[in-house]
Amino acid sequence: MKIIRTMNKIADIGLNELDKNKYAISDATDNPDAIMVRSANLHDMDFGYKLTAIVRCGAGVNNIPVDACAEKGIVVFNTPGANANGVKELTIAALLLASRNIIGGVEWANTLTTDVAKQVEKGKSSFGGCEILGKTLGVIGLGAIGGMVANTAKSLGMKVIGCDPFITISAAWHLSRSIAQAVSYDEIYEKADYITLHVPATKDTKGMINKETIAKMKDGVKIINLSRADLVNIDDMKEALESGKVSAYVTDFPTEESINCKGIITIPHLGASTIESEDNCAVMAAHELDDFLQNGNITNSVNYPAISLPRSGGGRLLILHKNVPNIISQITSNISAEGINIDNMANRSKGDYACTLIDMPELASDKLIEKISEIDNIIRIIKVN
């Protein structure tokens, strides 16, 4: 029986997808076969020798040491798109919050004590704003969330331009043909009245909104960031708000530097905090984990390539290794030397890492696994029963 450790409360609808005859689920075990996590920080966690998989119930994986896991042969999964609608809806709300001083108006109304109706009519003009109809929205990142935001904003009457150098074919198919393509982020900075960010936090995107990029934007631009706090240089943003270059900044990631600042609306990380999003993420995570632990198939991994193979033999090996020449021939030679035929095989690579799935008529012996493990650049061998 495989042991799965939950690091946060995972929705029951997802955990119920895991066969209780195959899995023991615990929030306290020290040496699990797999971990299911939402927001818990795993960077300082000591991983047991049995651990082969970590699945993040959400898209971002900055709370997981992804590269270190790859080196140890721990496959890290996420659930892209499962919470996309929840984040999309909050992004649309953020556009409206940036346009009209709704929060300030509500706070002011709650201070009124007498002759309320008269005071409301007298003071409401202090909280006026603008409509989004006819304004230009620039969408940076057109994946599952950004694409939905672009399509919804277009249906609300906005002009929408988008830029994503890494857009997938699937994402492009789901994008409305009326969304204009920007050739670069600079074109979005130049044309957009509103800019919304939907890219992951990487070394290339960290601080992408800064003094230099803000200078390229329209005066009074409104910026929405429901992706990651690190995408925006907060000191440069506060300076731009003070000068009026940026008229509003809405973020789903409050920090000590961004709370209680004029012009900044801080939402307490509510993007995927809906019942539906949490359920969808948990179900997708459970399916990915089950397919991996039972079949060795990898779907939506962030540190190893996707690989899938129908079961055709009595024994299966998943071999995680570096993406280097001649390693496949060494693996197959060792199998042949044991007098074992290969029924089916698949190999995939992703950057520095690769994986090979092999089906054989019989279960691999400990001797065979030991011989393969001695090959240079083999990271881990997982025996899939």
C-alpha positions in Angstrom: 0.0 0.0 0.0 1.3 3.5 -1.0 1.3 6.2 1.7 0.3 9.7 0.7 1.0 12.7 3.0 -1.2 15.7 2.9 0.5 18.9 3.8 -2.6 21.1 3.8 -6.3 20.3 4.0 -7.1 18.7 0.6 -10.7 18.7 -0.5 -12.4 15.4 0.3 -13.8 15.2 -3.3 -10.2 14.7 -4.5 -9.0 12.4 -1.7 -12.1 10.2 -2.4 -10.8 9.6 -5.9 -7.9 7.6 -4.4 -8.7 3.9 -3.8 -8.5 3.2 0.0 -7.4 -0.3 -0.8 -4.3 1.1 -2.5 -3.5 4.2 -0.5 -3.2 5.2 3.1 -3.6 9.0 3.5 -2.1 10.8 6.4 -1.0 14.3 7.5 1.7 13.1 9.9 3.7 10.3 8.3 7.5 10.9 8.0 8.3 8.8 5.0 5.5 8.9 2.4 5.6 7.6 -1.2 3.9 10.9 -2.3 2.9 14.3 -1.0 -0.2 16.4 -1.8 0.2 20.0 -1.0 -1.4 23.4 -1.5 0.5 26.3 0.0 2.8 24.7 2.6 6.4 25.6 2.2 8.5 22.5 1.4 11.9 24.2 0.8 13.2 23.3 4.2 11.6 19.9 4.4 13.7 16.7 4.6 12.3 14.2 2.0 12.3 10.5 2.9 13.9 8.0 0.7 10.6 6.6 -0.5 9.2 9.9 -1.8 8.8 9.8 -5.6 6.1 12.4 -6.2 4.8 15.8 -5.0 1.6 17.1 -6.5 0.7 20.7 -6.0 -3.1 21.3 -5.9 -2.8 24.5 -7.9 -0.6 26.0 -10.7 2.2 27.8 -8.9 5.1 25.7 -7.5 7.2 28.3 -5.8 6.7 26.6 -2.5 8.4 23.4 -3.8 12.2 23.0 -4.4 11.5 21.9 -8.0 15.1 21.6 -9.2 16.3 19.8 -6.1 13.5 17.4 -6.5 14.5 16.7 -10.1 18.0 15.8 -8.9 16.6 13.4 -6.4 14.2 11.7 -8.8 11.1 13.2 -7.3 8.5 14.1 -9.9 6.7 17.4 -9.2 3.2 17.8 -10.6 0.8 20.8 -10.7 -2.8 21.2 -11.8 -2.8 23.9 -14.5 -6.3 25.2 -15.5 -8.1 23.6 -12.6 -8.5 26.9 -10.8 -8.6 29.0 -13.9 -12.2 30.1 -13.7 -11.9 31.3 -10.1 -8.8 33.4 -10.9 -10.5 34.7 -14.0 -13.5 35.9 -12.1 -11.4 37.6 -9.5 -9.4 39.3 -12.3 -12.5 40.8 -13.7 -13.5 42.0 -10.2 -10.0 43.5 -9.9 -10.5 45.4 -13.2 -13.7 47.0 -11.7 -12.0 47.7 -8.4 -9.2 49.5 -10.2 -11.7 51.5 -12.3 -14.1 52.6 -9.6 -13.3 53.5 -6.0 -15.8 50.9 -4.7 -13.7 49.9 -1.6 -13.2 53.6 -0.6 -16.9 54.2 -1.1 -18.0 51.2 1.0 -15.6 52.2 3.8 -16.9 55.8 3.7 -20.6 54.7 3.7 -19.9 52.6 6.8 -18.9 55.7 8.7 -22.3 57.4 8.2 -24.6 57.5 11.2 -27.4 60.0 10.6 -29.3 61.4 7.6 -27.6 58.7 5.6 -29.4 59.1 2.3 -28.7 62.9 2.2 -25.0 62.4 3.0 -24.7 59.7 0.3 -26.1 61.9 -2.4 -23.8 64.7 -1.3 -20.6 62.7 -0.9 -20.8 60.0 -3.6 -19.0 62.1 -6.3 -15.8 61.7 -4.3 -15.8 58.0 -5.3 -16.4 58.3 -9.0 -14.4 56.3 -11.5 -14.5 55.2 -15.1 -16.0 52.3 -17.1 -14.0 49.5 -18.7 -16.2 49.6 -21.8 -14.1 50.6 -24.8 -10.8 50.7 -22.9 -7.8 48.6 -24.0 -6.7 45.7 -21.8 -3.3 44.2 -22.3 -3.0 40.6 -21.2 0.5 39.3 -20.5 0.4 35.5 -20.6 -2.4 33.7 -22.5 -2.4 30.4 -20.8 -5.5 28.8 -19.1 -6.2 31.9 -17.0 -5.0 34.7 -19.3 -6.9 33.3 -22.2 -10.2 33.2 -20.2 -9.6 36.8 -18.9 -9.0 38.0 -22.5 -12.1 36.4 -23.8 -14.3 37.6 -21.0 -13.0 41.2 -21.1 -13.7 41.2 -24.9 -17.3 40.1 -24.2 -17.6 43.0 -21.7 -16.7 45.5 -24.5 -13.0 46.0 -23.9 -10.4 46.1 -26.7 -8.0 43.3 -25.8 -4.4 42.8 -26.9 -2.4 39.9 -25.7 1.2 38.7 -25.7 2.6 35.2 -24.9 5.8 34.1 -26.5 5.2 30.6 -25.1 1.6 30.1 -26.0 0.6 26.5 -26.6 -1.5 25.3 -29.5 -4.3 24.3 -27.1 -4.3 27.8 -25.5 -4.4 29.4 -29.0 -7.4 27.3 -30.0 -9.4 28.6 -27.0 -8.6 32.2 -27.6 -11.1 34.4 -29.4 -10.1 35.4 -32.9 -11.0 39.0 -31.9 -8.1 39.2 -29.5 -5.3 41.3 -31.1 -1.8 39.9 -30.9 1.0 42.1 -29.5 4.4 41.4 -31.0 6.1 42.2 -27.6 5.4 43.2 -24.1 6.5 46.7 -25.1 3.5 47.0 -27.5 1.2 46.2 -24.6 2.9 48.8 -22.4 2.5 51.4 -25.1 -1.2 50.7 -25.9 -3.0 49.4 -22.9 -5.1 51.4 -20.4 -5.1 48.3 -18.2 -2.5 45.6 -17.9 -3.1 42.2 -16.3 -0.3 39.7 -15.6 -0.7 35.9 -16.0 2.8 34.5 -16.1 4.7 32.3 -13.6 7.3 33.7 -11.3 10.7 32.8 -12.8 14.1 34.4 -12.9 13.1 36.0 -16.2 9.8 37.4 -15.0 10.8 38.6 -11.5 10.5 42.3 -11.3 9.3 42.5 -15.0 7.1 45.5 -13.9 9.7 48.1 -12.9 10.7 51.7 -13.3 11.9 51.1 -16.9 8.8 49.2 -18.1 6.4 51.5 -16.3 8.0 54.4 -18.1 6.9 52.9 -21.4 3.2 52.7 -20.3 0.4 55.2 -20.7 -0.1 57.8 -18.0 -2.7 56.7 -15.5 -2.4 53.0 -16.5 -4.0 50.5 -14.1 -2.2 47.2 -13.4 -3.6 43.9 -12.1 -1.3 41.3 -10.7 -3.0 38.1 -9.5 -0.1 35.9 -10.5 2.8 36.4 -8.1 4.1 39.4 -6.0 7.6 39.0 -7.4 6.5 40.1 -10.8 6.3 43.7 -9.7 9.1 45.8 -8.1 7.0 47.2 -5.3 9.3 50.2 -4.7 9.1 51.3 -8.3 5.3 50.7 -8.3 4.8 52.9 -5.2 6.9 55.7 -6.8 4.7 55.4 -10.0 1.5 55.6 -8.0 2.8 58.7 -6.1 3.6 60.4 -9.4 0.3 59.4 -11.0 2.0 57.4 -13.8 0.1 54.4 -12.5 -3.4 55.2 -11.2 -4.2 51.9 -9.5 -2.5 48.6 -8.6 -4.4 45.6 -7.6 -2.6 42.6 -6.3 -3.6 39.2 -4.8 -0.4 39.0 -2.8 -0.2 41.5 0.1 3.2 42.1 1.6 4.6 44.4 4.3 5.6 46.8 1.6 2.2 46.9 -0.2 -0.5 47.0 2.5 -2.0 50.3 3.5 -0.5 52.2 0.5 -2.5 54.8 -1.4 -3.4 53.5 -4.8 -2.8 49.8 -4.0 -5.7 47.4 -3.5 -4.4 44.2 -1.7 -6.6 41.1 -1.9 -5.7 38.4 0.5 -4.7 35.7 -2.0 -8.3 34.8 -3.0 -7.6 33.9 -6.6 -8.2 30.2 -6.3 -10.0 30.3 -3.0 -13.4 29.1 -4.2 -15.0 25.8 -3.3 -15.1 24.9 -7.0 -11.4 25.7 -7.6 -10.2 23.7 -4.5 -12.4 20.8 -5.6 -11.2 20.9 -9.2 -7.5 21.1 -8.1 -7.9 18.2 -5.7 -9.6 15.9 -8.2 -7.0 16.7 -10.9 -4.1 16.2 -8.5 -5.5 12.8 -7.3 -5.9 11.6 -10.9 -2.3 12.6 -11.8 -0.9 11.0 -8.7 -2.9 7.8 -9.1 -1.8 7.4 -12.7 1.8 8.0 -11.7 1.9 5.6 -8.8 0.0 2.8 -10.5 1.3 3.1 -14.1 4.4 5.4 -14.0 2.7 7.8 -16.4 3.6 11.5 -16.0 1.1 14.3 -16.7 1.6 18.0 -15.9 5.0 17.7 -14.3 7.0 20.8 -14.0 10.4 19.1 -13.7 10.1 16.0 -15.8 8.6 15.4 -19.3 5.1 14.1 -19.9 5.1 10.4 -20.7 2.4 7.8 -21.1 2.3 4.2 -22.2 -0.6 1.7 -22.2 0.2 -1.3 -20.0 1.3 -4.2 -22.1 3.5 -6.4 -20.0 3.8 -8.1 -16.6 6.4 -5.7 -15.3 7.1 -2.0 -15.8 10.0 0.3 -15.0 10.0 4.0 -14.9 13.6 5.2 -15.2 14.4 8.8 -14.5 17.7 10.0 -15.9 19.7 12.9 -17.3 19.1 13.8 -20.9 22.4 12.6 -22.3 23.4 10.5 -25.3 23.7 6.7 -25.3 21.8 6.1 -22.1 18.9 4.3 -23.7 21.1 1.8 -25.4 22.8 1.1 -22.1 19.5 0.5 -20.4 18.2 -1.8 -23.1 21.5 -3.7 -23.3 21.3 -4.5 -19.6 17.8 -5.8 -20.1 18.8 -7.9 -23.1 21.7 -9.3 -21.1 19.2 -10.8 -18.6 17.4 -12.6 -21.5 14.4 -10.4 -21.1 12.4 -9.0 -24.0 11.0 -5.5 -24.1 7.3 -5.5 -24.9 6.9 -1.7 -25.2 9.0 1.4 -24.5 8.7 5.2 -24.5 11.3 7.9 -23.9 10.8 11.6 -23.4 13.1 14.5 -22.5 12.7 18.0 -21.0 15.7 20.2 -20.7 18.4 18.4 -18.6 16.1 15.5 -17.6 14.5 12.6 -19.3 12.4 9.5 -18.5 12.0 6.1 -20.0 9.0 3.7 -19.5 9.7 0.1 -20.3 7.2 -2.8 -20.3 8.5 -6.4 -20.0 6.9 -9.8 -19.8 7.9 -10.2 -16.1 8.7 -8.1 -13.1 12.3 -6.7 -13.1 14.6 -8.5 -10.7 16.5 -6.7 -8.0 19.7 -7.7 -9.9 18.5 -6.0 -13.1 17.5 -2.8 -11.3 20.9 -2.7 -9.6 22.7 -3.1 -12.9 20.7 -0.3 -14.5 21.2 1.9 -11.5 25.0 1.7 -12.0 24.8 3.4 -15.4 26.1 6.9 -15.3 23.4 9.7 -15.2 20.7 7.3 -13.9 18.8 9.3 -11.2 16.2 6.8 -10.1 14.4 3.6 -11.0 10.8 3.1 -10.0 9.4 -0.4 -10.1 5.8 -0.1 -11.2 3.9 -3.2 -10.0 
